[in-house]
Amino acid sequence: MNRIPDYNDLFDAYDREQAREEAKFPHCCCCGGAVYEEYYEIDGEVWCEECLKENFLRWVDDED
């Protein structure tokens, strides 16, 4: 006899589908997160904007 799926079954199916879709996006080489919008590619590596700013952005006032 087939069991009727409950909310946990439905959520698990939804979660698996979301993971499959997320795997299609590029992932940041620094934080490993999926990049859903614009990204930067440096020497063949994908960087999200947050990691790029955190690692490379320097303010003029910081250069003393």
Backbone torsions as a table, in degrees:
resi	resn	phi	psi	omega
1	MET	NA	135.4	-179.7
2	ASN	-79.5	139.9	179.9
3	ARG	-90.6	140.5	176.6
4	ILE	-76.2	129.1	-178.7
5	PRO	-66.4	138.1	176.5
6	ASP	-97.7	-174.6	-177.0
7	TYR	-63.2	-35.3	178.1
8	ASN	-64.5	-40.9	177.1
9	ASP	-63.2	-43.5	179.9
10	LEU	-64.9	-41.1	178.4
11	PHE	-65.4	-42.5	179.0
12	ASP	-60.3	-41.3	178.1
13	ALA	-65.1	-42.7	177.8
14	TYR	-63.2	-43.7	-179.4
15	ASP	-63.0	-40.9	177.6
16	ARG	-63.9	-41.3	178.8
17	GLU	-64.8	-40.9	178.1
18	GLN	-64.1	-39.3	178.7
19	ALA	-65.3	-38.5	177.1
20	ARG	-64.5	-41.0	179.1
21	GLU	-68.0	-40.6	-179.7
22	GLU	-64.3	-32.6	-179.2
23	ALA	-65.5	-18.6	-179.7
24	LYS	-76.0	-21.2	-177.8
25	PHE	-84.6	154.3	174.8
26	PRO	-67.6	154.4	180.0
27	HIS	-119.1	140.3	-178.8
28	CYS	-65.3	135.2	-179.3
29	CYS	-72.8	-17.8	-177.3
30	CYS	-91.6	-56.5	-176.0
31	CYS	-96.9	-16.5	178.9
32	GLY	81.9	-0.4	-178.8
33	GLY	-77.1	151.1	176.5
34	ALA	-68.9	140.3	179.6
35	VAL	-105.6	113.8	-174.4
36	TYR	-93.7	-15.7	-178.0
37	GLU	-123.3	-139.6	-179.4
38	GLU	-66.9	147.8	175.0
39	TYR	-142.9	168.2	-179.3
40	TYR	-114.1	139.5	178.5
41	GLU	-117.6	117.4	-178.7
42	ILE	-123.0	119.3	-178.3
43	ASP	51.0	39.6	177.5
44	GLY	82.0	0.6	178.7
45	GLU	-102.9	140.2	180.0
46	VAL	-90.3	131.9	178.1
47	TRP	-124.6	133.5	172.2
48	CYS	-79.0	162.1	-175.7
49	GLU	-62.7	-38.7	-178.6
50	GLU	-63.7	-45.6	-179.7
51	CYS	-68.4	-37.3	178.4
52	LEU	-61.9	-46.4	178.6
53	LYS	-64.0	-43.4	-177.4
54	GLU	-63.8	-35.6	-174.2
55	ASN	-96.4	-24.7	-172.0
56	PHE	-124.1	-19.9	-176.1
57	LEU	-72.7	128.5	176.7
58	ARG	-130.9	135.2	177.2
59	TRP	-88.1	149.4	-179.4
60	VAL	-58.6	-38.4	-179.5
61	ASP	-66.7	-22.8	-178.4
62	ASP	-75.5	-16.1	-175.7
63	GLU	-90.2	76.9	177.7
64	ASP	-99.4	NA	NA
